[in-house]
């Protein structure tokens, strides 16, 4: 599973936040790796480890929600497991609902 979120600053610079579960922990089976910075292929990195899949799922939802609330948008996502696809779909629908409430480009809300 991998999901990349992107935010564009006021001066046009892009910032990326990628979460993946490809790197397993040495002592824990459930991990999330987060990489963030101005380049999608490099940046700061943090590894989160969990005792259960439920803890991992809760953390994944929290991390995505936190970034979306900070102005990031889903840029890319890929998963094979249905549980991850469900999470991606939930956040995509949530974001679409927020965008549909915003005024259309060129129109001001009264």
Secondary structure as UniProt FT lines:
FT   STRAND          2..8
FT   TURN            10..11
FT   STRAND          14..20
FT   STRAND          30..37
FT   TURN            40..41
FT   STRAND          44..50
FT   HELIX           53..69
FT   TURN            70..71
FT   STRAND          73..78
FT   HELIX           82..101
FT   TURN            105..106
//
